[in-house]
Each structure stands twice: as structure tokens, then as C-alpha cells.
Amino acid sequence: MGENIIVIYKLFLVSLLSGLIGLERETQGRAAGFRTHILVGIGSCLIMMISTYIHTVYGNSADPGRIAAQVVSGIGFLGAGTIIRFRASIKGLTTAASLWAVAGIGLAVGVGSYLPAIFTTIMILSVLFMLSRIEKRLLRRFSYKALQVETISEIQPLEKICKILFEYN
């Protein structure tokens, strides 16, 4: 009975940790948000628990790291689905990275490494919340703006526009 309580605790903890990260992604309007992050966390936690269980049943003939290693590489396929090339930029890399990190948190909780999982969650949330604000402030002056101009005549307005843009660098 005590072992079942530990399993429920692990699944609840990983739902909470991965849900916090997913909530941040959801508030940013990302495709992989709250539910997706929780599912990745729960799934990888379950896989890690099964890996360790198989090892206890079959001993050294069953490597507990084999199944878990497949999570690390397999999550890349899910993450790749969140990456989109949009004109000259790429969107979704941070979400793909957060899905990969949530899988790691799930593996950590599944094996019973609670403190590293909690600390990792805090670090990820710090990166997502705080660094994005710092990044926006620092990079705002380096951002590019698109300007679309429609005119009736041909050359004269274009020359005036080029002159004004050149003056303001």
C-alpha cells in the first residue's frame, strides 16, 4: 500500500511541476501548453517508474536506463512538431526545449530525485519568465521592423521615403 502512495505522489508532483512550465507556455500562446507539458511529464515519469520496476524484477539483466534513454531521444520528435519556420525567423524552439526539459523532470521524479526535479523546475521557470523580459528589453533596440509603403505615383515618393529613412538610420 505504501508503494502505491509513492507512485501517486510522484505522478502528482510531476503533474504540478510540468504544469507550471506548461502554464507559462500557455500564457505565451504557444501550441504546446499546459496539457501537453503535463502529459509529457506524466508519461516520462511513468516510463522511468516502469524502467526501475523492471530492473527490480529482472535484476542486472534489465538495464533501467535503456527505456529512459528512449524518452530523451523520442521527445525530440514531439518537440520538432512545435518548431515552425516563419519568414526569416524560427518559432517554437523554446517550447521544444521546455518539452524536452519536462521529460527530464518526469524521469527525475520517476526515479525519486525530487529535489533536482523541483530545483530544475524553478530554474526553467526563471528562464522562461525573467530572461524573456530581460531579453525583450535588451534586444528591443536591435529588432527589425517591416515597413510597407503603397503609392500612386512611381519614383518621387520612393525617393522622399528613402531620404527620411536614411536620415533616421
Buried (B, 14 or more C-beta within 10 A) or exposed (E): EEEEEEBEEBBEBBBBBBBBBBBBBBEEEBBBBBEBBBBBBBBBBBBBBBBBBBBEEEEEEBEBBEBBEEBBEBBEEBBEBBBEEEEEEEBBEBBBBBBBBBBBBBBBBBBEBBEEBBEBBEEBBEBBEEEEEEEEEEEEEEEEEEEEEEEEEEEEEEEEEEEEEEEEE
